[in-house]
Amino acid sequence: MKTFVCIKYVPDTSEAEVKVNPDGVSVDSSRFSFDINEADNYAVEESVLIKEDKGGEITVVSIGPKQSDVMIRMALAKGCDQAVRVEDDRIASHDPLMMAKVLSGAVKGQEFDLILVGCMASDDWHMSTGVAMAEELGINHASMVKKVELLDGKVRAHRELEGGLMEVVELELPAVLTIQTGINEPRYAPIRGIRQAQKKELKVVSLDDIEVDAASVGPDASGVILEQLYIPEVESAAEFIEGEPDEKAEKLASILVKGGLV
Amino acid sequence: MSTESQTFTEKYDLLGCIQCGRCTGGCPVTVRADLNVRRFVNDAYDEEKLDELARLADIWDCTACHTCAVRCPKGLKPLEVLIGLRSLIVESGKVEPTVRDALQSVLLEGNPWEKSRAARLDWMEGLDVPIADPEVPVENLFFVCCTIAYDPRVQSIAKNIIKILNKAGVDYAFLDESESCCGSEVFTLGEEGLFEMLVEDNTEYLNEYQAKRIVALSPHCFTTYKAHYPDLKSEVIHYTQFLDELLAEGKVTWKGDLQKKIVFHDPCYLGKQSGVYDEPRRLLKGIPGVELLEFERRRERSLCCEGGGGKMWVESESKKERLAETRIKDAKELGADIVAVACPFCVLTLEDAMKGLGYEEEMRVAEIMELLGEFVEA
């Protein structure tokens, strides 16, 4: 079983106050601590559990700065075999489709059975990188996966849906699974393991190295334009719309139109 | 510190044990858990059994209070056998998520509380605090402790001492946000590799400062530096020892009085492990009006509050009365108005027990620095 697992280095914004920089489109991250994205941590664990059960090889793929190497080394200490880190400031990193193109570029041309990705990233919450990767690579995918069963040439994925429903789907391999938190209990990476993992290969590559055209993943190619970031104002006003469903819908539509939202 | 080539038996001197039972006879945890440290010391001799022993939940019941070590006639440390077994689990990575997150936070942010390193000095806001400079010699270099730096409940320990230091005109400085965890709980949780790294890094870091001595605010840091950092150049003392000196030199001026009965709870890391018993008592007696009471179980027999040994991150399976609750009940029976402690963990465990028992109206748990903050002129 050859697996790729994609991980992202994200800030923990739960403790520090979030402040928008004067440029209006970036956040002051000087007081944040950074770590592996929570859902990606579960994806790493799932890849290691699969390897422990079925054997095989795991490659970690990440887009990020040098500081994220510690996160990658932890994944290697847990049982992943090698890693590729893409570092290139020409990537429009606020756009998950561009990120998916880059990650796919790092994977393309190599044999694999599975790609595991966290179902969402705790910095921008797009929930779309993994699915976009499957589209980019032209392979199957299942999102929000809470249980993985490997069959002969297939994977049975249990998808957690709205309202507590669990959908079970079978996909032909290779496939992308976006992993929901809670699927397992991620293990700890002891320091001695991290030190031993220094021997494993961590390749740092640019867009040129993975043959991804910088123009195709840059700000000009992106359909997402980051215009302004702001802290949502705390308001307590709420209007409850009364009436029959069609009346409610009409009133709601008119509010949205008046507010210039549609 | 052990070398890799040592066997488990050699590392913990298991053959030195005479199975006399002094350890189990004093272990405070046995009243609420099945932990039998003597059995572990006996069984760990069989190297093939180690993995099986390490999987027993009992090994996480130990609070590292050191009663067994204090009582051992052979000078062994039975608790460290349990820590050694914990390390086998840590090396496999299969630890409780709370333990995993605490250890990882020490590696990434230098504290076990999953707080940002950048926020380590936030508690200093509004205070006039000299920050240490490696180029400038300093008499007293203060080491704050992760819990005191980040937990608002116990930050007053550091805030109050600064007011007293400034008033007394003492030559002192605090470390900047590069101060990292001493590793006390990392050691007892069994993360040997991380602890070795901390000892190496902190020794190098602290030796850069020309400090005559390091004053630790927590007994956990104090004892860890004394017991596990052989290459530290500076002498390490606890803040109660430091303030006891100021008191003797007449540099502490009292204001008001406290007409209360106070009982002092000896923190395991300050008392049993480092032999500091009299200084905190002298400080409390110094407060005008105070009547100092004593627990029946005091000094080296003091009852553990269960805050050490990594227990802040490992919940006991036992539903029996917590030792902290027993302690608070004992204090109530003595008629104490205040249970005074000199350790941030003891504050948290004993206060929690006091609230759980519903004694909030009639009793108070206070760190000595909190009381001094109220009754020393600053």
Interface residues (C-beta under 8 A of the other chain):
Chain A: D12 E15 A16 S30 R31 F32 S33 F34 D35 V70 M74 K78 E185 P186 R187 Y188 A189 P190 I191 R192 G193 R195
Chain B: V90 E91 S92 G93 K94 V95 P97 V99 R100 L103 Q104 L107 L108 E109 E114 K115 S116 R117 A118 A119 E191 E192 G193 L194 E196 M197
